[in-house]
Structure formats: structure tokens, C-alpha cells
Amino acid sequence: MPSSTSWQRRSIPGVAALALILVMFFVARIPEASGTQLADRYRFTEMPIAMPPGYQPTQTVRKVNPKYHHIRSWISSVGAGIALNDLTGKGRDDGLCIVDPRSDQVVVTYAPTAPASDRFTPFTLNAAPLPMDAQMAPMGCVPGDLNSDGRMDLLVYYWGRTPVAFLAKPTATALSASAYQPVEVVPQTANDGRYHGPRWNTNAVNIADLRGTGHPDILLANYFPDSDVLDPNGQPNVVMNSSMSDARNAGGTHALRWVGASSGAQPTVRYTEDGAAVPFHSGSGWTLAMSSADLTGDGKPEAYVANDFGKDHLFYNRSTADRIRFTEATGERHSTTPKSFVLGHDSFKGMGVDFTDLENKGRFDILVSNITVAWGLEESNFAFMNKAKNTADMAKQMDDGKAPFEQEAHQLGIAFRGWGWDVKTGDFLNSGRQDIVQAEGFVKGKINRWPWLQEMAMTNDMIYTNPAMWPHMQPGDDIDGSQPIAFYGRKKNGDRYANLSKELGLDEPVPSRGIAIGDTRGTGTLDFAIARQWGAPNFYANNSPGLGKHLSLRLYRPADGGGKPGTGLAGPGVPAYGATVQIRLPDGHTQIQQLDGGGGHSGKRGFGLHFGLGSYSGPVAATVQWSDTQGQLHKQDLQLTPGDHDLILTSTATEAAGQ
């Protein structure tokens, strides 16, 4: 029999290991920095959003396929979307496009801060005469000028059908339901007035100039495979994910290449699908978000796809003028790096993504929302920090299949929050540093069903695809349904963020999904709006005291067949998809931004580029890069005064007339 001393000696490694585990756990769960003092710098005022006359949404859960009935609250957990943009052509992001699952309608209205000249009677979009049926529900709305005529259109994507482009008519003098012409994005053939196209179930859309041709291509991904998800009388052709950590049986990624458009009384836009645009093994994840940014400086943006139930993907853009094509790049694992912290190798639940410059180094980092519920599903949000020396180094490494990013969410204080969804950044103080807004929460009810979900998470992968094997999730059940949004402000002269949502009065306990950010007043001040799942949307006006100086840029290409700017719905030109701007201040302060054509989960920001300058009021050195419609890449250095500028991009960048 061993002596007690011998037993104690042999026990030391095990005890030390246990102590290390406990220390690491509590270190990982150290709360973010206190935000009481930080919050004094911000002030947001909630304002009511005008809805259409007589609008009375009543739905509280979706009708679903009989195979999904016992988990209908889970199936009903997405679909709230929101976007801010300049819908009237007046140069302010004061138009709202809201997808409300309580009515399964798309509402077009104005921001509460809009001046009287930009206001109109709110309305809902009507896709007639295109075929619609009860198996369809809108999931998101993306503003954009799809036919390049200088007027803002609206792309709506659905469960149960392919997307519809609502093209602004040149004859329209004001916003109304009749101001838009609905057009199929994926051509359909039907003679009986019924829908016979594929039953896409789209949850993620990114509009960007993927080929460097000056036109908006569409990258989208379907969550469920093509099936009768929302048909209560549908065929038993529905499935669930094949794994909790590496599911690859979803609806798939689709790349739609812009091939032509027209204006006139019956505006059109034409797309064709480029098959095999993404690697086959990486194109069938359960995608909830995607976004893009030009990481290599060649004018063709890379794309990040955030997948539920498994690996996210970063795609290196190898497109040519006549074809969209990506290859995958992944991060490298080091001896101290958890596998799921390596880009492209995670097993987490990607719900939102945004490209942003967090460190003011003039290069894009990547923020990703995951599920980070304490004592629930304790993953981590991602802050993939760009470690390339420059764009040439990034291009070389991505060409070799490497993604030079390192995950540093914990160091920034944003690793843990809750059940994350959309995530967006913006400089709400004009300080020169990005703030972060994150949507949170899953299903709201009264009965905590986390134990059931945790038990399900430990089940063998082979049974996941069968909906009958999933635990009940019905009205009344709750999984983190009272989580408020997160609003992260950065500490002065520090690297860590603090969540200020409670101090700022933003802690409404209703699940949120989409986040939209824009300068709705044209004053160089960012406001934001929130889409709620089974709740009314919110709008927050930014009335923060002591704002810094700003540089706000709107970038346009000349319109094809557009009207006179300022008349009807015509703006100064076509949003310059793919354009990037990098600024440099005398103190070495550098920032980079892009015209985001519409990425993330279900929230879409305005097209203005907004740089906070802090106390600096001198000339700003800016480098603008863009592609023209002939596929030529241009770069120009400018000296700009703080304030607002509209730039027209041809072979050169010039101020729009009247500025």
C-alpha cells in the first residue's frame, strides 16, 4: 500500500491541472471593464418609428411544416430585418426598410429624425404580379441601386422562394408602394400565375462588386435546404443540421453575377448564377451571415461566410470579369491556440459578421458573433485581427491558402456576452475609434429550456437531421429570451471595450436580430436602429455631447439613364460598390472604410463612409480606390476638409456639383 506522501506526490500533477483549469475559467469569465464613466460620453434617445396606417401585426409564431411543429418556436427564431439608407436621393440615410415577422411584411418608412421634406406615408411592399404563396416569408431587405440608374432599389430575400428586386421607377416622384417595379432576380417560367421556382430559404445576403466591374453582384446563402419549411401541409421533406459542430447539409451558397439592366417605365435587372463559385466542401454550411471587403487591394472583395453549427469560411476572390470564383484561405494554429480560434476551423455558431478597422492600422479586421452564454453554450465571439504587413503580403498569403488573422476578442473585452446575432461597428462619438453594437437573445418565453438544449448538444451527430429527435421548442419556452443588445464603447487611451447597454438605457429585454447604422440627419452623427424578433423595432437617435469633428463621404459613379439629381427619387449617381477610402492624419492616425453594399446578418447600414477625427480640424489626406464600369482600377490621393463630401468617381474623383 503506497504511503500518504507517495500518494500526495503522484496527485500533485492532477491537482495542479485542476487548479489551472479553474484559474483559466475564471480568468476567461472576468467581466468586461466597468462602463459607468465611459457611458457619460454617450447619449441615445429612443424615438417611435412611424408604421403604415392601420398596421396591426398579430402573428407570434410561424406556421411550419408538420415535421417542425414541435419546434416551431425554433423555426420561428429568425426573420426580423432592418436597413437604413438614402431612399429619396436627398443625401441622408433616413429611409427605413423593415422586415417584421409579426406580419410577414416588408415595411418602408422614414427615420424619426427625417426632415419633413423626406417624409412620406409609410407602406408595405407588394410583389404582385409576381407569384407569392403562404409558404413564403421575407427574411431581409437590402437597399441598393441594382440597375445603375441613380435611384435606390430594394432587394428582398425570403424563405420559400428566390429573391425579388423592387426597382424604383423613374416616373415616381415620391416613395409609395407604386413607386417600385417587382422583378425576379432568378428568372422564372410560369404560365399559371403560381410559383414553380426553387424553394430557397435565404438567411444571408451580401451585395458587392465581386468582379471589379462597377456593378453589384449578389452572394447569398440558404439556411435550410430547398424544402417546404413554412408549409403546414407540406411534404415531409425537411431536415435539421447534420452536426452541432460541422454541419454541411444546408441550402448552399449561390453567386449571382450582374449581367445587365435597364431603366425606363419597366426597369429591369438581370443576373445569372455562377456555379461552383465557392469550393464545394465549403458551400453547404448553415449560413446566417456574410460580408465582404477588399483585403488584398486589387478592387475585388474577399468574402466571409458565418455558419451556424460549424466552420466559418474566408474566401479569397479570384473572380474575373466574366466569372465569380473564390478559393478558401484558413488560419494557422499555434501551440497555444484553441482549434476553434483558428479562422476556418471553428466549431462555433456564427450568427453575424462585420469587416472593420479596430486598431486604426488602415486594414480590415473581422468581427464575428457567436453564442457565448455563461453556463449555457459558452463559446466566444471572434475578433480576427489582421496581421498581414500590407495588402501585398495579404494577397501572397491568401494565394497560398493562408489567412493571416489572429483571434483576440478576449483581449478586447468582447469575447462573452450572450446569444449573439448581427454585429456592426460605427464611430458614434466621432472620436476616431470604432464602437460595436451587437444583437442578442434567442427565444423569449417563461419556461427555461436550456437543459433540453444542452442535452441535445451532447447527442450523437447521426440523429440530428431528424426533426423528431429534437426537444420541444414551442410558444412559452425560453432560451435566453431576455438578453438586451450589447453596446461596446472603447476605454479612453485603452484597448479594451466595455458593454454600456445598461448605463445607456439600451437594455430592453427583447431578442434582437438586425442592426442598421446611418447618418440620418446629414450632420455627421451616426444613429442606429434595431430589428426585434417578435417585437417592435427600435430607433435610437445619437444625441451624445461633445462630438468630435468628422469626415463623411458619399461615393458615386455616374448613373445610366438617371434623372436630374434631386428630382423624383434620383440621387447624384450610383453608389460606388467596392470603393474604399483610407485617411491619414498628421499624428499618424489611420483609418480605412469601404462602401458596404449590404452585409452581416439581417441589418444593413447606410452607404456613407463616416470617419471620426476627434479634435483634429485640419485637412485630411485621403486615398480613394475604386473600379470603373470598364473594370479599370483607379486610385487617387485627395486633401479633404472635415465635413461632408459627395465624390463622383469616373477616371478621377471629383466633388459633385453644388459642393
C-alpha positions in Angstrom: 0.0 0.0 0.0 1.5 3.4 -1.0 2.4 5.9 1.7 0.4 9.1 2.0 3.5 11.0 1.0 3.8 9.0 -2.2 0.1 9.4 -3.0 0.4 13.1 -2.5 3.4 13.3 -4.8 1.5 11.5 -7.5 -1.5 13.7 -7.0 0.3 17.0 -7.5 0.1 17.0 -11.3 -3.7 16.3 -11.3 -4.3 18.9 -8.6 -2.2 21.4 -10.5 -4.1 20.7 -13.7 -7.4 21.1 -11.9 -6.3 24.4 -10.4 -5.1 25.6 -13.8 -8.5 24.8 -15.3 -10.3 26.7 -12.6 -8.0 29.7 -12.9 -8.4 29.8 -16.7 -12.1 29.5 -16.4 -12.4 32.4 -14.0 -9.9 34.5 -16.0 -12.0 33.8 -19.1 -15.1 35.0 -17.3 -13.6 38.2 -15.9 -16.3 40.8 -16.6 -15.6 43.5 -19.2 -14.3 46.8 -17.9 -16.8 48.9 -15.9 -18.6 51.3 -18.1 -20.1 53.8 -15.7 -17.6 56.6 -16.6 -17.5 55.7 -20.2 -21.3 56.0 -20.6 -21.2 59.7 -19.8 -19.8 60.4 -23.2 -22.8 58.8 -25.0 -26.5 59.8 -25.1 -29.1 58.0 -27.2 -32.8 58.9 -27.4 -35.3 56.3 -28.4 -37.8 57.6 -30.9 -41.0 56.0 -32.2 -41.0 54.6 -35.8 -44.0 55.5 -38.0 -45.7 52.5 -39.4 -48.3 52.2 -42.2 -51.9 53.4 -41.5 -53.9 50.6 -39.9 -50.8 48.4 -39.5 -51.6 45.8 -36.8 -49.3 42.8 -36.7 -50.7 39.9 -34.9 -48.5 36.8 -35.6 -46.5 35.5 -32.7 -45.1 32.2 -34.2 -44.9 30.9 -37.7 -46.9 28.1 -39.3 -44.4 25.4 -40.3 -44.1 22.0 -41.8 -45.7 19.3 -39.7 -42.3 17.8 -39.1 -41.3 21.0 -37.4 -44.5 21.7 -35.4 -43.0 20.7 -32.0 -40.0 23.0 -32.6 -41.9 25.8 -34.3 -40.5 28.5 -31.9 -37.0 27.4 -33.0 -38.0 27.6 -36.7 -39.6 31.0 -36.0 -36.5 32.5 -34.4 -35.2 34.5 -37.4 -36.7 36.8 -39.9 -36.6 40.3 -38.3 -34.5 42.6 -40.5 -33.8 46.4 -40.8 -31.9 48.7 -43.1 -31.1 52.4 -43.2 -30.4 54.2 -46.5 -31.0 57.2 -48.7 -34.2 56.0 -50.3 -35.2 59.5 -51.6 -31.9 60.6 -53.2 -31.6 63.6 -50.7 -28.2 62.5 -49.3 -29.4 61.4 -45.9 -29.8 57.8 -44.6 -33.2 58.5 -43.3 -35.2 55.8 -45.1 -36.0 52.6 -43.3 -36.8 49.1 -44.7 -38.1 46.8 -42.0 -38.9 43.1 -42.2 -41.5 42.3 -39.5 -42.1 38.6 -38.7 -45.2 39.7 -36.7 -46.9 40.4 -40.1 -44.5 38.8 -42.6 -44.5 42.1 -44.4 -41.8 44.5 -45.6 -42.4 48.0 -44.3 -40.9 51.1 -45.9 -40.9 54.1 -43.7 -38.8 57.1 -42.6 -36.4 57.5 -39.7 -37.9 59.5 -36.8 -35.2 62.1 -37.3 -36.0 62.7 -41.0 -36.9 66.3 -42.0 -40.4 67.0 -43.3 -39.2 67.1 -46.9 -38.1 63.4 -46.7 -41.2 62.1 -45.0 -44.0 60.1 -46.7 -46.9 57.8 -45.8 -45.3 54.5 -44.7 -46.3 51.5 -46.8 -45.7 47.8 -47.3 -44.1 46.4 -50.4 -46.3 44.3 -52.7 -44.6 41.8 -55.1 -47.7 41.4 -57.3 -47.9 40.4 -60.1 -45.0 38.0 -59.2 -46.3 34.7 -57.7 -46.4 34.6 -53.9 -48.0 32.0 -51.6 -48.4 31.1 -47.9 -45.2 29.1 -47.9 -43.1 32.3 -48.3 -41.9 34.8 -45.7 -39.5 37.7 -46.1 -36.2 37.5 -44.2 -34.4 40.6 -45.0 -34.3 43.8 -47.1 -31.1 45.2 -48.8 -31.2 48.7 -50.3 -29.1 49.3 -53.4 -29.1 50.7 -56.9 -29.3 47.4 -58.8 -30.0 48.7 -62.3 -27.5 51.7 -62.0 -30.0 54.4 -62.8 -29.2 56.6 -59.8 -32.3 55.5 -57.8 -32.3 53.3 -54.7 -33.9 49.9 -55.2 -34.8 47.3 -52.5 -33.8 43.6 -52.7 -36.0 41.4 -50.5 -35.0 37.8 -49.8 -37.3 35.1 -48.5 -37.9 31.6 -47.1 -39.8 29.7 -49.7 -38.7 31.5 -52.9 -35.9 33.3 -54.7 -35.3 37.0 -54.1 -37.3 39.8 -55.6 -35.8 43.2 -56.7 -38.1 46.1 -56.1 -36.8 48.6 -58.7 -37.5 52.3 -58.2 -39.5 53.6 -61.2 -38.1 56.7 -63.0 -41.6 58.2 -63.1 -42.0 58.1 -59.3 -41.8 61.5 -57.7 -42.2 60.2 -54.1 -41.9 57.0 -52.1 -45.0 54.7 -52.2 -45.8 51.1 -52.9 -46.5 52.0 -56.6 -43.0 53.6 -56.9 -41.4 50.2 -57.3 -41.5 47.5 -60.0 -41.0 44.0 -58.6 -38.6 41.9 -60.7 -37.5 38.3 -60.3 -33.7 38.1 -59.6 -33.7 34.4 -60.6 -35.7 34.1 -63.8 -38.8 32.0 -63.5 -41.1 30.5 -66.1 -44.8 30.1 -65.1 -48.0 30.4 -67.1 -50.5 29.7 -64.4 -49.7 32.5 -62.0 -48.2 30.1 -59.4 -44.6 29.9 -58.2 -42.7 27.0 -59.6 -39.1 28.1 -58.8 -36.8 26.6 -56.1 -37.9 26.9 -52.5 -34.8 28.8 -51.3 -34.6 29.5 -47.6 -32.3 32.5 -47.6 -30.9 34.0 -44.4 -27.7 35.8 -45.6 -27.1 38.2 -48.5 -24.1 40.3 -49.4 -24.2 42.7 -52.3 -20.8 43.8 -53.6 -18.8 44.4 -56.8 -17.3 40.9 -56.6 -15.6 41.1 -60.1 -14.3 44.7 -60.0 -16.7 45.8 -62.9 -18.5 48.6 -61.1 -21.8 46.6 -60.9 -23.5 45.0 -57.9 -23.2 41.2 -57.8 -25.1 39.1 -55.2 -23.7 36.5 -52.9 -26.3 34.7 -50.9 -26.7 31.5 -48.8 -29.7 29.4 -47.9 -30.1 28.1 -44.4 -32.4 25.1 -44.8 -32.1 23.0 -48.0 -34.8 23.7 -50.6 -37.9 22.3 -48.9 -41.4 23.1 -47.6 -40.2 24.7 -44.3 -43.2 27.1 -43.9 -46.0 24.8 -45.4 -48.2 23.4 -42.6 -49.5 20.9 -45.2 -46.1 20.3 -46.8 -44.3 17.2 -47.8 -42.1 15.6 -45.1 -39.0 16.7 -47.0 -37.5 18.8 -44.2 -34.3 18.2 -42.2 -32.2 19.7 -39.5 -28.4 20.2 -39.3 -26.3 17.0 -39.6 -24.0 18.1 -36.7 -23.7 20.6 -34.0 -20.1 21.4 -34.9 -19.5 20.6 -38.6 -22.9 20.5 -40.4 -22.7 20.6 -44.2 -26.2 19.7 -45.3 -27.8 23.2 -45.7 -29.2 25.0 -48.7 -25.9 26.2 -50.1 -24.2 29.3 -51.2 -25.1 31.0 -54.5 -23.2 33.6 -56.5 -25.4 35.8 -58.8 -23.4 37.7 -61.4 -24.8 41.0 -62.7 -25.2 40.8 -66.5 -27.3 43.8 -67.4 -30.1 46.2 -66.5 -32.4 48.9 -67.9 -34.3 51.9 -66.7 -37.4 53.4 -68.2 -41.1 52.7 -67.4 -40.5 49.0 -66.8 -37.0 48.9 -65.2 -35.2 45.6 -65.3 -32.0 43.9 -63.9 -30.6 40.6 -65.0 -28.4 38.1 -63.1 -27.0 34.7 -63.9 -25.7 32.2 -61.4 -22.1 31.2 -61.5 -22.0 27.6 -60.4 -19.1 26.4 -58.3 -18.2 29.9 -57.3 -17.1 28.7 -53.9 -15.4 25.4 -53.1 -17.9 22.5 -52.9 -16.9 21.3 -49.5 -17.3 24.9 -48.1 -20.5 25.9 -49.7 -23.2 23.9 -47.8 -23.0 25.2 -44.3 -26.0 26.6 -42.3 -25.2 30.2 -43.1 -26.6 33.0 -41.0 -24.4 35.9 -42.1 -21.9 37.0 -44.7 -19.9 40.1 -45.6 -17.0 41.2 -47.8 -14.1 43.6 -48.0 -11.1 44.1 -50.3 -8.3 42.7 -48.2 -5.7 42.5 -51.0 -6.1 45.9 -52.6 -7.0 44.5 -56.1 -10.5 46.0 -56.1 -12.2 42.6 -55.7 -13.5 41.9 -52.2 -12.9 38.8 -50.2 -16.0 37.2 -48.5 -16.5 35.9 -45.0 -19.3 33.4 -44.5 -20.5 32.8 -40.9 -22.1 29.4 -40.4 -24.3 28.1 -37.7 -23.3 24.6 -36.4 -19.8 24.7 -37.7 -16.9 26.1 -39.6 -16.9 29.7 -41.0 -15.1 30.4 -44.2 -13.0 33.2 -45.6 -12.9 33.2 -49.4 -10.1 34.7 -51.4 -11.5 36.4 -54.5 -10.2 35.1 -57.8 -13.0 36.4 -59.9 -12.6 37.6 -63.5 -14.9 40.0 -65.4 -17.0 37.1 -66.7 -17.0 34.7 -63.7 -17.3 34.8 -59.9 -14.8 32.5 -58.3 -13.4 32.0 -54.8 -10.9 29.8 -53.1 -10.7 29.3 -49.3 -8.0 30.6 -47.0 -7.6 29.4 -43.4 -5.7 30.5 -40.4 -2.7 28.7 -38.8 -2.8 27.1 -35.4 -0.1 27.6 -32.9 0.7 25.6 -29.8 -1.3 27.8 -27.6 -4.3 28.4 -29.9 -7.6 26.6 -29.3 -8.7 24.9 -32.5 -11.9 26.9 -32.7 -9.9 30.2 -32.5 -8.3 29.4 -35.9 -10.1 31.1 -38.8 -11.8 28.4 -40.9 -11.5 25.7 -38.3 -14.1 26.7 -35.6 -17.0 24.6 -34.4 -19.0 27.6 -33.2 -22.4 29.1 -34.2 -21.6 32.0 -36.5 -24.5 34.5 -36.4 -23.1 37.8 -37.6 -20.0 39.3 -39.2 -18.6 42.8 -40.0 -15.4 44.0 -41.5 -13.9 46.9 -39.7 -10.6 48.6 -38.7 -10.5 48.2 -35.0 -6.9 49.2 -34.4 -6.6 52.2 -36.8 -3.9 50.5 -38.8 -5.6 51.0 -42.2 -6.5 47.4 -42.7 -9.7 45.4 -42.2 -10.3 43.2 -39.2 -13.2 40.8 -38.9 -15.8 40.7 -36.1 -18.0 37.6 -35.7 -20.9 37.0 -33.4 -21.3 33.5 -31.8 -23.2 32.0 -28.8 -21.4 33.0 -25.6 -23.9 32.3 -22.9 -22.4 31.7 -19.4 -23.4 28.3 -18.1 -25.2 27.7 -21.4 -23.3 27.3 -24.6 -20.0 29.1 -23.8 -18.2 29.7 -27.0 -16.6 33.1 -27.8 -17.2 36.0 -30.2 -14.4 36.4 -32.6 -12.2 39.4 -33.3 -9.9 38.2 -36.1 -7.2 40.8 -36.2 -5.4 41.4 -39.5 -1.7 40.5 -39.1 -0.6 41.0 -42.7 2.2 43.5 -43.3 0.3 45.1 -46.1 -2.2 44.3 -48.9 0.6 42.7 -51.0 1.5 40.4 -48.1 -2.2 39.6 -47.6 -2.5 38.7 -51.3 0.5 36.4 -51.3 -0.6 34.6 -48.2 -4.2 34.2 -49.3 -3.0 32.9 -52.7 -1.2 30.2 -50.7 -4.4 29.4 -48.8 -3.4 31.2 -45.6 -5.4 33.7 -43.7 -3.1 35.9 -41.5 -5.6 36.7 -38.8 -5.4 36.1 -35.0 -8.4 35.8 -32.7 -8.2 38.5 -29.9 -11.8 39.0 -28.7 -10.8 38.3 -25.1 -8.0 40.9 -25.1 -10.5 43.4 -26.4 -13.1 42.6 -23.8 -15.8 41.5 -26.3 -15.5 37.7 -26.1 -18.5 36.9 -23.9 -22.0 38.5 -24.0 -24.9 36.2 -24.9 -26.7 34.6 -27.8 -25.2 36.9 -30.5 -26.6 37.8 -33.9 -25.9 40.8 -36.1 -22.8 42.9 -35.2 -22.0 46.3 -36.6 -19.3 49.0 -35.9 -19.5 52.8 -36.1 -17.9 55.8 -34.5 -20.8 57.2 -32.5 -18.6 59.8 -30.8 -16.5 60.9 -33.8 -13.5 60.1 -31.7 -11.6 58.1 -34.3 -12.3 54.8 -32.6 -15.0 52.2 -33.6 -17.8 51.4 -31.2 -19.6 48.0 -31.5 -23.3 47.2 -31.4 -24.3 43.5 -31.2 -27.8 42.0 -31.3 -28.6 39.4 -28.7 -31.1 36.8 -27.5 -32.9 33.7 -28.9 -36.4 32.7 -28.0 -38.5 34.6 -25.4 -40.9 32.7 -23.1 -41.4 31.8 -19.5 -40.0 28.2 -19.2 -36.2 27.8 -19.3 -35.3 25.2 -21.9 -31.6 25.4 -21.7 -31.3 21.9 -20.0 -33.0 20.4 -23.0 -30.8 22.2 -25.5 -27.6 21.2 -23.6 -28.7 17.6 -23.6 -29.4 17.8 -27.3 -25.9 19.2 -27.8 -24.4 16.1 -26.4 -26.3 13.8 -28.7 -24.8 11.7 -31.4 -24.5 13.6 -34.7 -26.2 10.8 -36.6 -29.6 11.7 -35.2 -29.6 15.5 -35.6 -31.0 15.6 -39.1 -34.3 14.1 -38.0 -36.5 16.9 -36.6 -38.4 14.3 -34.5 -35.3 13.8 -32.4 -35.2 17.5 -31.3 -36.6 18.5 -27.9 -39.8 20.6 -28.0 -39.4 24.3 -28.5 -42.9 25.9 -28.6 -44.6 29.1 -27.5 -43.9 29.6 -23.8 -40.5 28.1 -23.9 -37.5 30.3 -23.3 -33.8 30.2 -24.2 -32.0 33.5 -23.4 -35.1 35.5 -24.5 -34.4 38.5 -22.2 -31.0 39.5 -23.4 -30.6 43.1 -24.3 -28.3 44.3 -27.1 -24.7 45.0 -26.4 -23.2 48.4 -27.0 -19.4 48.3 -26.6 -17.5 51.6 -26.1 -13.7 51.7 -26.0 -11.9 52.9 -23.0 -10.1 56.2 -23.4 -6.5 55.6 -24.3 -7.1 51.9 -23.8 -7.5 48.7 -25.9 -10.4 47.1 -24.1 -14.1 47.7 -24.6 -16.9 47.9 -22.0 -20.5 46.9 -22.6 -22.6 50.1 -21.8 -26.1 48.9 -22.8 -27.5 49.1 -19.3 -25.9 52.5 -18.5 -27.2 53.9 -21.8 -30.8 52.7 -21.3 -30.5 50.2 -24.2 -31.2 47.1 -22.2 -34.7 46.3 -23.5 -35.2 42.5 -22.7 -36.5 41.5 -26.2 -34.5 39.4 -28.6 -32.9 41.4 -31.4 -31.6 40.4 -34.8 -30.6 43.1 -37.3 -28.7 46.4 -36.7 -28.7 49.3 -39.1 -26.4 52.3 -38.7 -26.5 55.6 -40.7 -26.2 59.4 -40.6 -30.0 60.0 -40.8 -29.7 63.8 -40.3 -26.8 64.6 -42.6 -25.0 66.2 -39.7 -22.0 63.8 -39.3 -23.7 62.0 -36.4 -24.5 58.2 -36.5 -27.8 56.9 -35.3 -28.9 53.3 -35.3 -32.0 51.1 -35.5 -32.7 47.6 -34.2 -34.9 44.8 -35.6 -36.6 42.7 -32.9 -37.7 39.1 -33.3 -41.4 39.2 -32.3 -41.2 42.7 -31.1 -41.5 46.3 -32.4 -38.3 47.7 -34.0 -36.4 50.5 -32.2 -34.7 53.6 -33.4 -32.0 55.4 -31.3 -31.1 59.0 -32.1 -27.5 59.9 -31.2 -27.5 63.0 -29.0 -24.1 62.4 -27.4 -22.5 65.6 -26.1 -19.1 66.8 -27.2 -18.9 65.0 -30.5 -15.6 65.3 -32.4 -15.0 66.5 -35.9 -15.9 64.2 -38.8 -15.3 63.4 -42.4 -18.3 61.9 -44.2 -18.1 60.8 -47.8 -20.7 59.6 -50.3 -19.2 57.9 -53.3 -21.0 57.7 -56.6 -20.4 56.5 -60.2 -22.3 58.3 -62.9 -25.8 56.9 -63.4 -27.1 55.2 -66.6 -30.3 56.9 -67.7 -30.8 58.6 -64.4 -32.9 61.7 -63.9 -31.7 65.0 -62.7 -30.3 64.7 -59.2 -32.7 66.0 -56.6 -35.8 65.4 -58.7 -38.1 62.4 -58.1 -36.1 59.6 -56.4 -32.8 60.3 -58.3 -29.7 60.9 -56.4 -26.3 62.2 -57.5 -25.3 58.9 -59.0 -24.9 55.1 -58.4 -23.3 54.0 -55.1 -19.7 53.1 -55.9 -19.8 49.5 -54.8 -16.4 48.3 -53.8 -14.8 51.7 -53.3 -12.5 52.1 -50.3 -11.1 55.1 -48.6 -8.1 55.3 -46.3 -7.4 58.5 -44.4 -4.2 59.6 -42.6 -3.9 62.4 -40.0 -0.7 64.2 -39.2 -0.3 62.3 -35.9 -0.1 59.0 -37.8 -3.7 58.2 -37.1 -5.0 56.0 -40.0 -8.5 54.6 -40.8 -9.9 52.6 -43.7 -13.6 52.1 -44.7 -15.5 50.7 -47.6 -18.8 51.3 -49.2 -20.7 48.3 -47.7 -23.2 47.3 -50.2 -25.1 45.2 -47.7 -23.5 42.6 -45.4 -23.9 41.0 -42.0 -27.0 39.1 -40.7 -30.3 41.0 -41.2 -29.2 44.6 -40.6 -27.9 46.8 -43.4 -26.0 50.1 -42.8 -26.2 53.2 -44.9 -23.7 53.7 -47.8 -22.0 56.8 -46.4 -18.4 56.4 -45.2 -18.0 58.1 -41.8 -14.7 58.9 -40.2 -14.4 60.4 -36.7 -11.5 62.9 -36.4 -11.6 63.7 -32.7 -10.4 67.2 -32.1 -8.5 67.5 -35.4 -9.9 70.1 -37.7 -7.2 70.5 -40.4 -7.0 69.0 -43.9 -7.4 65.2 -44.2 -5.2 63.2 -46.5 -7.4 60.5 -48.1 -6.7 57.8 -50.7 -9.7 56.7 -52.7 -9.7 53.4 -54.6 -12.4 52.2 -57.0 -13.2 50.3 -60.1 -15.0 51.9 -63.1 -17.6 50.1 -65.2 -14.9 49.1 -67.7 -13.1 47.1 -65.0 -10.3 49.6 -64.6 -8.9 50.1 -61.0 -8.2 53.7 -60.0 -6.5 55.2 -57.0 -6.3 58.9 -56.2 -4.9 60.9 -53.3 -7.0 63.9 -52.1 -6.8 66.6 -49.5 -10.3 67.0 -47.9 -11.6 69.4 -45.3 -13.6 68.0 -42.4 -17.3 67.8 -43.0 -19.4 66.2 -45.8 -18.3 65.5 -49.4 -20.1 63.9 -52.3 -17.5 62.4 -54.8 -18.2 61.4 -58.4 -15.8 58.6 -59.4 -15.0 58.2 -63.1 -11.4 58.0 -64.2 -10.8 60.6 -61.4 -12.5 61.5 -58.2 -14.2 64.9 -58.2 -16.6 66.8 -56.0 -20.2 66.6 -57.1 -21.7 69.8 -58.5 -23.0 72.2 -55.9 -20.4 71.3 -53.2 
